[in-house]
Amino acid sequence: MFFFDWQWWNTVSNIALIINIILAVVMIVFEDKKASSIWAWLMVLFFIPVIGFFLYLLLGRSTGQQKWSDSDDLPSKNLIEKQKAQFNDDKLFTPGSVPERFNALIGMLMRNDDSVFSKNNSVRMFTAGEDKFEALFDDIDSAEHHIHMEYYIMRDDQLGRRLRDILTRKAEEGVKVRFLYDGIGSRKIGKKFFSELRKHGGETKSFSSVVSALMRFRLNFRNHRKLVVIDGAIGYTGGYNVGDEYLGRSSKFGFWRDTHLRMEGQSVHLLQERFISDWNKYGRDDSIPFEDQYFPPPGPGGDMPLQIVSSGPDSEGGEIMHGFIKAIQEAEDYIYIQSPYFIPSSGILASLRVAALSGIDVSIMIPNKPDHPFVYPTTFSFSAEMMKAGAKIHIYDNGFLHAKTMVIDDKISTVGTANVDIRSSELNFEMNTFIYSEDFAAEMKSTFEADMEQSRQLTREMYESRSYYQKFKEHASRLLSPLL
């Protein structure tokens, strides 16, 4: 006959209780977390004491505040200090160069992110993958000195292999090729995928592989940036990764609606600094020096003023999201937002609610389908909350919406890798471009309005008619969202 060993069970329970108490003290006293996140993790520890402990180690720990690179090495160091002084003396802006009410936003991003205010740029926007990648391949073909690439996702599929083969050919020609990819986002590419590229002198690096992330308990931190620098003269950044689905070849998602930028001018040097800093974080033996060969004199660009803003769990935190909040607070007419995931921080949620309640046209566009089942119910829940405050929620029906954009009052716009969600705010390494151009804002507004024609607006009737199962998923996912 089987007899349950109550003494053994009591011993295990006491050990689990002690571990939970210690971890709870660590979270409350030492971890720099928001109250909602702390309470969510305490509930996990309470209901699943042993498993919850390991879940916290894998998903709940912060990275600390160690910077990726020594900012004193950056070529823009002297320029940013000069611009800060000019800003303080009201000498940075020429009359009419940027809307005056956004001067404080520019200054905030300078002080908190060392974001250079760059004026001599030309920027081209892409909203279809075919156009973006054909332009990129043409620019790669013309490369003579170096090609630097950083992507969250790299697929071993038709598009991924085409890009790899082009890079291999350029390496054979003597062009220096470096490719940095996220180890978890690109986990499906095998060890041999880049073998030919490396054979011809190309270099590749993985930002924290699955094994490395598990061993270091850093599974939840991802490099979500997407950027390309060619010969220090042409740059790309935005929402597109590398894979067939981004060309609309997925039967599940259909047309992939995203937004990406091609840049020329001083801004390319800022992208170059970002790439070199990220590359040098992982191994010093093949580090890239901040030498003139990577920062040639900018060619004739344009007159588009912008700032490139980076954020991540290794920084002070929330630089991009703070930019979002400040821009929202300056809105007077409208705020148009596109994001595949809408799980805003309390600050962004409050700012958008106040804007909507004040009569400002707050229009938020989300996808009509999930690419991550856990996230979409939370997106739907927060969207409905904004709808109740007077915002308009547009559900994009012409494929999958992956664009991460915001445009305000025909004055300012932002395009980048950051979603309006908690992961982008606190866990991912992200990068966004803030553009202070009325012409570009008008183009962004026109694109949003064209997307509205292929969307349907969420109504109270649609929201209230959802099933009990849908309601359960929304409430459950919203309760769990602080664990991100």
VOTI-411306 format. One record per residue (C-alpha): x, y, z; residue in one letter. Coordinates in steps of 0.2 Angstrom, whole numbers, plus 5000, padded with zeros to 4 digits. Layout:
% VOTI-411306
XYZA...
***
This chain:
% VOTI-411306
500050005000M500650174995F500850305010F501150485006F502650555015D502050715023W503650755031Q504550755014W503150865007W503250985022N505151005019T504951045001V503551165005S504551255018N506051265006I504951334992A504251455004L505951515010I506451534991I504951634987N505151755002I506951784997I506551814979L505051924984A506252034995V507552044980V506152094968M505452234980I507152294987V508452274973F507552254956E507052414947D505352354942K503652444941K502352404954A501152314942S502652194937S503152154955I501352114960W501152004944A502751904948W502251894967L500651804961M501651684951V502751644965L501251624977F500251504965F501751404957I503151424970P504551314963V504151334944I503851514946G505551544953F506351474938F505151574927L505751724935Y507551684933L507251664914L506051804910L505951924925G507651984928R508352154923S509952174914T510652304925G511252474919Q512852424910Q513052524894K513452434878W514952544873S515952684880D515052844873S516752934874D517352834859D515852894848L516353014834P514753114838S515253144856K515953324853N514553364841L513153314854I514053414868E514153564856K512253544851Q511753534870K512653704873A511853784858Q510153714863F510353794880N510853954872D509353954860D510553944845K510253774839L508753804827F508653924813T506954014812P505653894804G506753744803S505653644815V503953684823P504453774839E503253674850R504353524847F505953604852N505753534870A505653364863L507253374853I508153444869G507453304879M508053174867L509753254866M509953264885R509353084889N509952984874D511353094867D510353094851S511153214838V509953334829F510353304811S509753424797K510653374781N509653214776N508653144762S507353004767V506352884757R504952784764M504452604759F502752524763T502952364753A504252234755G504652204737E505052394735D506152394750K507252244746F507452284728E508152454733A509252374746L509952244734F510352384721D511252474735D512252314740I512752284722D513552464722S514452434738A516352464737E517052464755H515852384768H514152324771I513552324789H511852234793M510852204809E509252114809Y508052034822Y507451894811I508451814797M507551674788R508251524779D507051544765D507051614747Q507351794752L508551754766G509651644754R509551774741R510251904753L511551794759R512151744742D512251934737I513251964752L514451814749T514751884731R515152054738K516351974751A517151884736E517452054728E518352114743G516952214751V516952194770K515352114776V514752104794R513052034799F512352044817L510751944820Y509651904836D510051724841G508251694846I507351794832G508451704820S508551534829R507951434813K509551474803I510751334805G512651344808K513051314790K511951454784F513351584783F514751464780S515151524762E515051704768L516251674782R517351574770K517551724759H517951844773G516251894779G515951904798E514351854807T513851874825K512351814835S511551924848F511351804863S510951624856S509551524864V510851424874V511751584879S510151664885A509651514895L511351504903M511451684907R509551694912F509251824899R507951744888L506751894888N507952024881F508052034862R508952144849N507452204839H508452334829R508452324810K509752424801L510952424786V512452544783V513252534765I514952624763D514552744777G513452834764A511752744763I510752684778G509152584781Y508052564796T506252524800G505052374803G505552244790Y506552094794N507251964781V506051824777G504751774763D503251834774E503952014773Y503651994754L501851944756G502251754752R501451684768S499651614766S499351654784K499751834784F499551884765G500152054761F501352114774W501052304777R502652384785D503652544785T505452564782H506652704778L508152734766R509352874772M510752974765E511653114774G512353144791Q511053024798S511952874791V513452914802H512252894817L511652724811L513452674809Q513852724827E512352614832R512952464822F514752474828I514252494846S513052344845D514352234836W515752274848N514752224863K514952044858Y516752004858G518252124857R519352014846D518452074830D517852244836S517652384824I518652544827P517752714825F518852764811E518652884797D518452744784Q516752704791Y516252884792F516652964775P516153144772P514253144769P513753174751G512353294746P510953244756G509353344759G508653464771D507653344782M507953364801P507853214812L508553124827Q508952934829I508452874846V509052704854S508352624869S508552454878G508652374895P510452424897D510052604896S509252724908E507652664901G506152724890G507052844879E505952804864I504352794874M504752964882H504853034865G503152964861F502453034876I503153204874K502553214856A500853154860I500753294874Q501153424861E499753364849A498353494845E497453414830D497753234827Y498853084832I498952934820Y499752774827I500052604818Q500752464829S500552274828P500452264847Y499652394857F500052364875I500552534881P501452584896S500352684909S501152844904G500752824885I499052754889L498652904900A499353034888S498252954874L496752954884R496953134889V497153184871A495653084866A494553154880L495153334875S494453314857G496053274848I495853144834D496752994841V496652854828S497552694831I497752554818M498052374823I498052214813P496552104810N497551944816K498851894828P500651834824D500851804843H499251724851P499551794868F499851974863V498352004852Y496951984865P497952114876T498052234861T496152214858F495852254876S496852404877F496152464860S494352444867A494852554882E495552684871M493952674860M492952714876K493952864879A493452924861G494852864851A494552784834K495252604832I495552544814H495752354811I496852334795Y496052204784D497252204769N498452074776G499552094791F499952264799L501752264806H502152454804A502752554819K502352734815T501652894823M501253054814V500553214823I499753374817D500653374800D502253414809K503153274816I503253084813S504252934819T504652764811V505652624818G505752464827T504752504843A503052444845N501852534857V502052394870D502852344886I504252234877R504852384867S504752494882S505752394894E506452234887L507052254869N508452344861F507552464849E507852614837M506752744830N506952894819T506053054824F505753164809I505353354810Y504753384792S503053444787E503253364770D503653194777F502253204790A501053244775A501653084766E501452984782M499653054785K499153014767S499852834769T498852814785F497252874777E497552764762A497652614775D496052674783M495152634766E495652454769Q495152444787S493652434797R493252534813Q493052454829L491352484836T490552454853R489352324845E490852234838M491752234855Y490252184866E489752044854S491351944857R491251774864S491551724883Y493151634877Y493751794869Q493351894884K494251764895F495851774884K495851964885E495751974904H496951834906A498251904894S498052084901R498352014919L499951924913L500552064902S501652144916P502651984917L503352044900L
***
